[in-house]
Amino acid sequence: MLSCKELVASSSDFLDGQLRLRQRIAVRLHLASCSNCRRFIRQMRVTQAVLRKLPDEPIPELDSLAKRLAEIQQGR
């Protein structure tokens, strides 16, 4: 049976549909019995969906916004 560490290592290939049949079956068997890995895969799918929606071109204001948020978090 696949370990959690092995699942994490192959998760990108799994989500991209790049695993061979035997590997996909091993991942699915592991996911059937491991709620932590099911949660991890769900989070990875959400992350991929969000990244696909980001614009391809850089947003000039984004750097200054990130800097300001970091300052707020540090209490400045």
N, C-alpha and C positions, 0 to 999 in steps of 0.2 A: 504494500500500500504506500502511496505517496505521502511524504511528510509535509507539514505546513511550510517548512523552509523550501522544499522542492516546489511546492505549489506557487509560492511567491516568486521564485526564480523563473517559473515558466508562465506566469500570469499574463504578461504582455503578449506572448505568442498565442496563448489560449484566446485572449480577447480579440486578437487580430485574425483568428482562424488559421493559424500557421502550424498547428500541431498535427502530427500524424494521428490516425484513428486510435491506436493503442494509447498514445499519450492523452488524447482527449477523454478517453474512457477512464483512465487513471485519475485525471483531474475531476471528472464528474463524480466518480465514486468517492473521492475524498470530500468533495463539496457536499455530498449527500449526508456525510456524518460529522462535518465540522462547521459549526455555526460561525466561528471566528473567521474562517476562510471565506464563507459565503458572504459575510459582511465586508470583508476586504475586497472581494470581487465586485460587489455592488458599488463600493466606494470608487473603485478603479473605473467602472463603467460611467459613473457620474462625472468623474474627473475627465475622462476622454470626451464626453459629450460637451462639457464646459469648454474644454480646449478647442474643440472643433468650431465653436461659436465665436471664438475670439477673432478679431480682425487680423488680416495678414500684414497690414501696414502698421508701423509703430505709431503710437498715440503720444504726441509731444507732452501733453499735460500729465501723462501717467507717471513719469519719473518724479516730477515735483509733488504729485499727490502721494506717491509711495514714501517720499522723503518726509513729507508733513505727517503722514500717519505714523511713521517710525518715531518721529519727535514726540507726538502726542502719547504714544505708548510708553516712551521713556520718561514722560512727565515734564517735558520742557515747555 
